[in-house]
Amino acid sequence: MSPDLAMVRDSKKFMWDGQLYPTKEDASRAEESYRKDNFEVQCVEEGQQFLVYTRRVAKEVATAS
């Protein structure tokens, strides 16, 4: 299985967290952890495993001086 590293939903890019979760409950725990860290999260079922995709908007853009 070779999941997509990124996906776009609602014009937003999400990145796969690199883990394959065997159950929805395992994926839900990971989702909750990411949400506590201010990530937006999407869970996708692929085959008999679950993938978690995340994104976070930068609060501040660094500029080079």
MOLIN-V733376 format. One line per field, one symbol per residue. phi: phi as a letter, one per 40 degrees, with the letter a starting at -180 (. if undefined). psi: psi as a letter, one per 30 degrees, with the letter a starting at -180 (. if undefined). burial: I if it has 16 or more other ideal C-beta (glycine too) atoms within 10 Angstrom, else O. A space follows every 50 residues. Layout:
phi = ???
psi = ???
burial = ???
//
This chain:
phi = .bcccaabbfgbcbbccgbbbcbcccccccdccccccgccbbbbcbgbbb bbbbaacccaccbcb
psi = kilkfllkkhgkkkkkfgkjkfleeeeeeeeeeeefghkkkkkkkjbglk kkkllkkkfkkkkk.
burial = OOIOOOIOOOOOOIOIIOOIIOOOOOIOOIIOOIOOOOIOIIOIOOOOII IIIIIOOOOOOOOOO
//
